[in-house]
Amino acid sequence: MHIRNKSLILLILGACIIGLSPIFVRLSQTGPVATAFWRLSLSLAPFWIWSRGTRPVPMVRKDRLLLWSAGLFFAADLSVWHLSIGYTSVANATLLANLAPLFVALASRIFFHIRIGWIFIAGLILSVAGMGFLAGSSANIGGTYLKGDLLALSAAVFYAGYILSVKELRHRIPTPAILLGSGLISCAVLFPLGLLAGETLLPQDIRGWFVLLGLALVCHGAGQGLITLALAHLPAHFASLTLLLQPVVAALCAAALFSETLSHPQLAGGALVLSGIYLARRQNILSNNRKS
């Protein structure tokens, strides 16, 4: 199987696994920023064990800067997105925070001079429209929600920065080293933020710890690990658009586990997101054939 096809399978699996994270967050007994801290900190030990089995690569100054960027961007993404929910609707926050592919595509074109084809742009438009339908009728951009909307939009910018930083790191640095290093940096930011916010930092019982372990080991460990592996061989703008599978999976899981009924517009939105990803995949295949 072609290496890019293998990477695409890893990316899709990772996106589907990450899509389970809202379920664990909803079940968490700790505050939102504290939950983000535990998500990362409890995954550090497995990443350290994984890194022991890989060949160490000396980091140059650029690698260290990118690693700090990845850690800070990811911490900012998680904390700002959680904060936005307090000022806007969950639908608005979900919709705007998932505009990251737009910013990844713009940055790829402006800073890395990567050609963005019209087929990809069409796929991006379809997927963003699908996200609008998935958000449901409760999405209401602007007005009294403006502060929260701007925070959610900034979360999309931060996640785009994380994706681009990890993509650049994967040219030289192994996956576990990236996840371990960036995770340590993110934890150093998230823990004091959780303290300052006065959140509940510890779960109430063993069930709460199992929820945090599931979030850390399944969603972040397995999901983010697969995504980081895949980024070595896929364009960042295509990968970020494919990650829009996450809210589709989250909506389906919520419907199955919490009896949340999906409306016909939401089902249509999921279909639009998948159609957009398919178009982006076609663009990626065409670009690869031209290079061959």
Long-range contacts (C-beta under 8 A, 24 or more apart in sequence): 3-233, 4-233, 4-234, 4-284, 4-288, 6-233, 7-229, 7-230, 7-232, 7-233, 7-234, 8-230, 8-234, 8-242, 8-281, 10-226, 10-227, 10-229, 10-230, 11-226, 11-227, 11-230, 11-231, 11-234, 11-239, 11-242, 11-243, 12-242, 12-245, 13-226, 14-222, 14-223, 14-224, 14-225, 14-226, 14-227, 14-229, 14-230, 15-223, 15-227, 15-242, 15-243, 15-244, 15-245, 15-246, 15-249, 16-223, 16-245, 16-246, 16-249, 17-218, 17-219, 17-222, 17-223, 17-226, 18-219, 18-223, 18-224, 18-227, 18-243, 18-246, 19-245, 19-246, 19-247, 19-248, 19-249, 19-250, 19-253, 20-218, 20-219, 20-223, 20-249, 20-250, 20-253, 21-215, 21-219, 21-220, 21-223, 21-246, 21-250, 22-250, 22-253, 22-254, 23-250, 23-253, 23-254, 23-257, 24-211, 24-212, 24-214, 24-215, 24-218, 24-219, 25-215, 26-258, 27-211, 28-203, 28-208, 28-211, 28-212, 28-215, 29-200, 29-203, 29-204, 29-205, 29-207, 29-208, 29-211, 30-199, 30-200, 30-201, 30-202, 30-203, 30-208, 30-212, 31-194, 31-197, 31-199, 31-200, 31-201, 32-82, 32-85, 32-199, 33-78, 33-79, 33-82, 33-190, 33-193, 33-194, 33-197, 33-199, 34-190, 34-194, 34-199, 34-200, 34-201, 35-212, 35-215, 36-75, 36-78, 36-79, 36-82, 36-190, 37-187, 37-190, 37-191, 37-194, 38-212, 38-215, 38-216, 39-78, 39-212, 39-215, 39-216, 39-219, 39-220, 40-74, 40-183, 40-186, 40-187, 40-190, 40-216, 40-220, 41-183, 41-187, 41-191, 41-216, 42-212, 42-213, 42-215, 42-216, 42-217, 43-179, 43-183, 43-216, 43-217, 43-220, 43-221, 43-224, 44-180, 44-183, 44-184, 44-187, 46-217, 46-221, 47-176, 47-179, 47-180, 47-183, 47-221, 47-225, 48-176, 48-180, 50-175, 50-176, 50-225, 51-174, 51-176, 51-177, 51-180, 54-174, 54-176, 54-177, 55-174, 56-177, 57-172, 57-173, 57-174, 57-177, 59-173, 63-169, 63-172, 63-173, 66-165, 66-168, 66-169, 67-165, 67-169, 67-173, 67-178, 67-181, 67-182, 67-185, 68-185, 69-161, 69-162, 69-165, 70-162, 70-165, 70-166, 70-169, 70-178, 70-181, 70-182, 70-185, 71-181, 71-182, 71-183, 71-184, 71-185, 71-186, 71-188, 71-189, 72-185, 72-186, 72-189, 73-158, 73-159, 73-161, 73-162, 73-165, 74-158, 74-159, 74-162, 74-182, 74-186, 75-185, 75-186, 75-187, 75-189, 75-190, 75-193, 76-154, 76-155, 76-158, 76-189, 77-155, 77-158, 77-159, 77-162, 78-186, 78-190, 79-189, 79-190, 79-193, 80-151, 80-152, 80-154, 80-155, 80-158, 81-151, 81-152, 81-155, 83-151, 84-148, 84-149, 84-151, 84-152, 84-155, 85-148, 86-148, 87-145, 87-147, 87-148, 87-151, 88-145, 88-147, 88-148, 88-149, 88-151, 88-152, 89-138, 89-139, 89-140, 89-145, 89-148, 90-138, 91-135, 91-136, 91-138, 91-139, 91-140, 92-135, 92-138, 92-139, 92-140, 92-141, 92-145, 92-148, 92-149, 92-152, 93-148, 93-152, 93-155, 94-131, 94-134, 94-135, 94-152, 94-247, 95-131, 95-132, 95-134, 95-135, 95-139, 95-141, 95-152, 96-141, 96-149, 96-152, 96-153, 96-155, 96-156, 97-152, 97-153, 97-155, 97-156, 97-159, 98-131, 98-156, 98-244, 98-246, 98-247, 99-128, 99-131, 99-153, 99-156, 100-156, 100-157, 100-159, 100-160, 100-163, 100-240, 100-243, 101-127, 101-128, 101-160, 101-237, 101-240, 101-241, 101-243, 101-244, 102-128, 102-156, 103-156, 103-157, 103-160, 104-160, 104-163, 104-164, 104-236, 104-237, 104-240, 104-241, 105-237, 105-240, 105-241, 107-160, 107-164, 108-164, 108-235, 108-236, 108-237, 114-235, 114-237, 115-287, 116-237, 117-283, 117-286, 117-287, 119-279, 119-280, 119-282, 119-283, 119-286, 120-237, 120-238, 120-241, 120-279, 120-280, 120-283, 120-284, 122-276, 122-279, 123-241, 123-275, 123-276, 123-277, 123-278, 123-279, 123-280, 123-282, 123-283, 124-241, 124-276, 124-280, 125-276, 126-272, 126-273, 126-275, 126-276, 126-279, 127-241, 127-244, 127-272, 127-273, 127-275, 127-276, 127-277, 127-280, 128-276, 129-269, 129-272, 129-276, 130-244, 130-268, 130-269, 130-270, 130-271, 130-272, 130-273, 130-274, 130-275, 130-276, 131-244, 131-247, 131-269, 131-273, 132-269, 133-265, 133-266, 133-268, 133-269, 133-270, 133-272, 134-247, 134-248, 134-251, 134-266, 134-269, 134-270, 134-273, 135-269, 136-263, 136-265, 136-266, 137-263, 137-265, 160-240, 163-231, 163-236, 163-239, 163-240, 163-243, 164-236, 166-228, 166-231, 167-231, 167-236, 167-239, 170-228, 170-231, 170-232, 171-232, 175-225, 175-228, 175-229, 175-232, 176-225, 178-228, 179-224, 179-225, 179-228, 234-284, 235-284, 235-287, 238-280, 238-281, 238-283, 238-284, 241-276, 241-277, 241-280, 242-277, 242-280, 242-281, 244-273, 244-276, 244-277, 245-273, 245-274, 245-277, 247-273, 248-273, 248-274
